[in-house]
Amino acid sequence: MNIPDNQQLQEYRARAVAWLAEHASRYSGAARQGLSFEEDVALGRKWQALKAEHGYAAITLPKEYGGAGCSELEKIIFCEEEMRYDLPLAYFGISLGNPVPIMLRYAPEEYRRRLAPPAIRGEQIWCQLFSEPSAGSDLAALRLKAERKEDGWVLNGQKVWTSWAQLADWGVVVARTDPTVPKHAGLTYFFLDMKSPGITVRPIRRLVNDPDLNEVFFDNVFVPDVQRLGGVGEGFKVAVETLMIERYAVTDESGYGPTLEAFIDLARNTRINGVPALQDGEVRAAIAQAFIERQGLRSIHRRAITAMAAGKMPGPEGAIRKLLLGRTRQRLGALAVDLLGADGVRMDEHASSLRDFTRSYMDPILRIAGGTDEVLVNTLAERILGLPQDYRPDKGLPFNQS
Ligand SMILES: Cc1cc2nc3c(=O)[nH]c(=O)nc-3n(C[C@H](O)[C@H](O)[C@H](O)COP(=O)(O)OP(=O)(O)OC[C@H]3O[C@@H](n4cnc5c(N)ncnc54)[C@H](O)[C@@H]3O)c2cc1C
């Protein structure tokens, strides 16, 4: 990969800032107020198409498939700037983050040329069908069954927590093809047409009423063998590779919740026993703690970027950031809800989690999706501190005997 120098990156950032300043307001904030879900998705598709036209839609994907062919650092810079706006990006985050890049690595050329460009332009959406009722953190425990037929596979079973499955045209799916070998060895990875006969998508209602999550049921769904990604029995390896594509996920500094400055403003403008909450010891300690964590996380972020600029892999920085940001967001959110008193229990479901403390507190997404807090703590304990491995009683046992 061609790694741009600092001067080139500064110029890239300046161009991105100017481009966003020129276009983003027509697709963000006030432009989204009062839109129905369908209208918001349509606005998102338009924003995606505009980005594709200007080389910002799939920054690291190859040009021949509709990407911009730029580096990971340029992608991080654009994301940092784009996150300053409240844009309809969520519908495409998973699609272009993992499924489309992994399809580009493994699918036959004919499929790559046909499927990647419309996904990059936002005309089509992909979903990631990994999690199941008994296989979230332990992905290798999944049970969706794929049986070999003459020219393909027949899938039966269930997936859960599938973001945007109701919008998806295509999906990547991991299924169990051999239950007689240890759990990691019996899986195979496919991509499939989400409109295939036998697929049923049912919405899951969330506390904050976001319409993103679904259950997906497979009833004798046929997938041609040409849509297998990787070898038979190599599905776990391809799944891990999918999750590693995003070498360093850029997270908003406030964990996609209201900023520390917004919390300070709230504390300044609310009173505890007639005195501004900003003078309360517990509130001041929470602000100090959040500030210290933010400074530390900024340093960790800089270290990851510096490693990448030197052509190295980032280390555990992303996991540390996600863990701490998710916890800080909830801690400040809980305190903010207390400060708001009776108003704190009124949740405006149309408000943005970026601005509304109650909504942000009620939606601890960063603490579950992409690895729960507990699992991240385990990973950091094992990989950084070198502590003994978690107890794994089914290690080495055939799946159907564990
Ligand atoms: C908003 C959102 C969007 C999502 N989108 C998708 C998607 O598009 N596609 C998809 O495939 N999945 C998706 N997921 C699912 C997500 O990947 C899982 O929720 C996550 O991996 C956790 O799995 P689980 O919910 O099955 O919990 P479990 O793994 O069952 O965990 C339950 C509890 O046990 C704890 N636990 C489990 N194992 C350990 C351990 N070894 N040590 C300590 N504690 C442990 C967990 O931390 C948790 O508290 C989404 C989830 C959310 C919240």
PDBQT file of the ligand as one rigid body, heavy atoms in Angstrom, charges set to zero:
ROOT
HETATM    1  C1  LIG A 501     -26.974  -2.820  17.547  1.00  0.00    +0.000 C 
HETATM    2  C2  LIG A 501     -26.411  -4.170  17.220  1.00  0.00    +0.000 A 
HETATM    3  C3  LIG A 501     -26.179  -4.514  15.894  1.00  0.00    +0.000 A 
HETATM    4  C4  LIG A 501     -25.707  -5.795  15.570  1.00  0.00    +0.000 A 
HETATM    5  N1  LIG A 501     -25.558  -6.118  14.246  1.00  0.00    +0.000 NA
HETATM    6  C5  LIG A 501     -25.181  -7.373  13.915  1.00  0.00    +0.000 A 
HETATM    7  C6  LIG A 501     -25.098  -7.771  12.543  1.00  0.00    +0.000 A 
HETATM    8  O1  LIG A 501     -25.369  -6.984  11.630  1.00  0.00    +0.000 OA
HETATM    9  N2  LIG A 501     -24.735  -9.042  12.262  1.00  0.00    +0.000 N 
HETATM   10  C7  LIG A 501     -24.435  -9.946  13.234  1.00  0.00    +0.000 A 
HETATM   11  O2  LIG A 501     -24.073 -11.078  12.899  1.00  0.00    +0.000 OA
HETATM   12  N3  LIG A 501     -24.513  -9.615  14.557  1.00  0.00    +0.000 NA
HETATM   13  C8  LIG A 501     -24.876  -8.351  14.911  1.00  0.00    +0.000 A 
HETATM   14  N4  LIG A 501     -24.980  -7.987  16.243  1.00  0.00    +0.000 N 
HETATM   15  C9  LIG A 501     -24.757  -9.006  17.268  1.00  0.00    +0.000 C 
HETATM   16  C10 LIG A 501     -23.505  -8.801  18.066  1.00  0.00    +0.000 C 
HETATM   17  O3  LIG A 501     -22.381  -9.150  17.313  1.00  0.00    +0.000 OA
HETATM   18  C11 LIG A 501     -23.673  -9.662  19.335  1.00  0.00    +0.000 C 
HETATM   19  O4  LIG A 501     -24.723  -9.087  20.092  1.00  0.00    +0.000 OA
HETATM   20  C12 LIG A 501     -22.417  -9.713  20.173  1.00  0.00    +0.000 C 
HETATM   21  O5  LIG A 501     -21.432 -10.440  19.502  1.00  0.00    +0.000 OA
HETATM   22  C13 LIG A 501     -22.687 -10.347  21.540  1.00  0.00    +0.000 C 
HETATM   23  O6  LIG A 501     -23.262 -11.597  21.383  1.00  0.00    +0.000 OA
HETATM   24  P1  LIG A 501     -24.620 -12.001  22.123  1.00  0.00    +0.000 P 
HETATM   25  O7  LIG A 501     -25.568 -10.847  22.023  1.00  0.00    +0.000 OA
HETATM   26  O8  LIG A 501     -25.033 -13.324  21.565  1.00  0.00    +0.000 OA
HETATM   27  O9  LIG A 501     -24.255 -12.152  23.640  1.00  0.00    +0.000 OA
HETATM   28  P2  LIG A 501     -23.550 -13.423  24.315  1.00  0.00    +0.000 P 
HETATM   29  O10 LIG A 501     -22.322 -13.756  23.569  1.00  0.00    +0.000 OA
HETATM   30  O11 LIG A 501     -24.574 -14.479  24.500  1.00  0.00    +0.000 OA
HETATM   31  O12 LIG A 501     -23.166 -12.814  25.705  1.00  0.00    +0.000 OA
HETATM   32  C14 LIG A 501     -24.104 -12.654  26.761  1.00  0.00    +0.000 C 
HETATM   33  C15 LIG A 501     -23.340 -12.101  27.974  1.00  0.00    +0.000 C 
HETATM   34  O13 LIG A 501     -22.324 -13.034  28.374  1.00  0.00    +0.000 OA
HETATM   35  C16 LIG A 501     -21.050 -12.417  28.355  1.00  0.00    +0.000 C 
HETATM   36  N5  LIG A 501     -20.023 -13.341  27.879  1.00  0.00    +0.000 N 
HETATM   37  C17 LIG A 501     -20.104 -14.168  26.796  1.00  0.00    +0.000 A 
HETATM   38  N6  LIG A 501     -18.950 -14.845  26.646  1.00  0.00    +0.000 NA
HETATM   39  C18 LIG A 501     -18.118 -14.448  27.642  1.00  0.00    +0.000 A 
HETATM   40  C19 LIG A 501     -16.792 -14.768  28.030  1.00  0.00    +0.000 A 
HETATM   41  N7  LIG A 501     -16.082 -15.664  27.357  1.00  0.00    +0.000 N 
HETATM   42  N8  LIG A 501     -16.282 -14.145  29.116  1.00  0.00    +0.000 NA
HETATM   43  C20 LIG A 501     -16.993 -13.224  29.817  1.00  0.00    +0.000 A 
HETATM   44  N9  LIG A 501     -18.258 -12.886  29.510  1.00  0.00    +0.000 NA
HETATM   45  C21 LIG A 501     -18.813 -13.469  28.435  1.00  0.00    +0.000 A 
HETATM   46  C22 LIG A 501     -21.195 -11.260  27.370  1.00  0.00    +0.000 C 
HETATM   47  O14 LIG A 501     -20.254 -10.248  27.586  1.00  0.00    +0.000 OA
HETATM   48  C23 LIG A 501     -22.621 -10.789  27.669  1.00  0.00    +0.000 C 
HETATM   49  O15 LIG A 501     -22.652  -9.954  28.784  1.00  0.00    +0.000 OA
HETATM   50  C24 LIG A 501     -25.435  -6.724  16.598  1.00  0.00    +0.000 A 
HETATM   51  C25 LIG A 501     -25.636  -6.354  17.941  1.00  0.00    +0.000 A 
HETATM   52  C26 LIG A 501     -26.131  -5.105  18.253  1.00  0.00    +0.000 A 
HETATM   53  C27 LIG A 501     -26.353  -4.754  19.700  1.00  0.00    +0.000 C 
ENDROOT
TORSDOF 0
